[in-house]
Amino acid sequence: MHIREYVAADRDAAIACFRSNVPEFFSAEDEDWFKSALDEPDGPNFVVVSDGQVVGFGGYEVSTSYNHAVLVFGQIHARWHGKGLGSMLLQHRIEHLKAHAPPTKYLIIDTTLKVAPFYVRHGFEIVSHWREGFRDGADKVDLRLVLY
């Protein structure tokens, strides 16, 4: 099991990871947005690889205007949930951000009530909760991790 930078040849496998998490963690309407993140990334993206197979994807973007970076599309293929790969991918992105990006005080993410506890377990704090904050009617939770 290892993590490496995403390359265009990973696209179909990354989309398969995304689709395996619909509708439990992502809305099907988000697929076009996800594809644009693959094709025109605003920051580094990574894949989790097991036995040569891409089983996870995630990246981050560093704001040029604000003192934060944003986690984007962290996901593990549904067949691989519960094996610690999401934690491994999150830690990799945090370490990469600290080593390669300009000093950034906050790492932020918006997610659902179902996913928020994962980030809280990794030191993030909930900063806001928006009832029906996503267009599909799901509640939106904003979280942040203080990096320094």
ChimeraX attribute file (.defattr): number of C-alpha atoms within 10 A of each C-alpha:
attribute: neighborCount
match mode: 1-to-1
recipient: residues
	/A:1	12
	/A:2	13
	/A:3	19
	/A:4	14
	/A:5	13
	/A:6	19
	/A:7	12
	/A:8	9
	/A:9	8
	/A:10	16
	/A:11	16
	/A:12	12
	/A:13	17
	/A:14	27
	/A:15	17
	/A:16	15
	/A:17	21
	/A:18	28
	/A:19	18
	/A:20	17
	/A:21	17
	/A:22	15
	/A:23	11
	/A:24	10
	/A:25	16
	/A:26	18
	/A:27	16
	/A:28	12
	/A:29	12
	/A:30	11
	/A:31	15
	/A:32	10
	/A:33	11
	/A:34	17
	/A:35	16
	/A:36	11
	/A:37	17
	/A:38	22
	/A:39	12
	/A:40	9
	/A:41	15
	/A:42	15
	/A:43	16
	/A:44	18
	/A:45	22
	/A:46	22
	/A:47	25
	/A:48	25
	/A:49	16
	/A:50	13
	/A:51	8
	/A:52	9
	/A:53	12
	/A:54	25
	/A:55	25
	/A:56	28
	/A:57	30
	/A:58	25
	/A:59	28
	/A:60	24
	/A:61	19
	/A:62	21
	/A:63	14
	/A:64	9
	/A:65	6
	/A:66	10
	/A:67	13
	/A:68	21
	/A:69	25
	/A:70	17
	/A:71	21
	/A:72	21
	/A:73	20
	/A:74	20
	/A:75	25
	/A:76	27
	/A:77	22
	/A:78	18
	/A:79	11
	/A:80	14
	/A:81	13
	/A:82	10
	/A:83	10
	/A:84	10
	/A:85	21
	/A:86	21
	/A:87	17
	/A:88	14
	/A:89	24
	/A:90	18
	/A:91	13
	/A:92	17
	/A:93	21
	/A:94	17
	/A:95	11
	/A:96	14
	/A:97	21
	/A:98	15
	/A:99	10
	/A:100	9
	/A:101	13
	/A:102	14
	/A:103	15
	/A:104	17
	/A:105	16
	/A:106	19
	/A:107	21
	/A:108	21
	/A:109	21
	/A:110	21
	/A:111	20
	/A:112	19
	/A:113	16
	/A:114	13
	/A:115	12
	/A:116	19
	/A:117	14
	/A:118	13
	/A:119	18
	/A:120	14
	/A:121	10
	/A:122	12
	/A:123	13
	/A:124	20
	/A:125	17
	/A:126	18
	/A:127	11
	/A:128	12
	/A:129	16
	/A:130	13
	/A:131	12
	/A:132	13
	/A:133	15
	/A:134	15
	/A:135	10
	/A:136	10
	/A:137	9
	/A:138	16
	/A:139	16
	/A:140	20
	/A:141	22
	/A:142	18
	/A:143	21
	/A:144	23
	/A:145	20
	/A:146	13
	/A:147	13
	/A:148	8
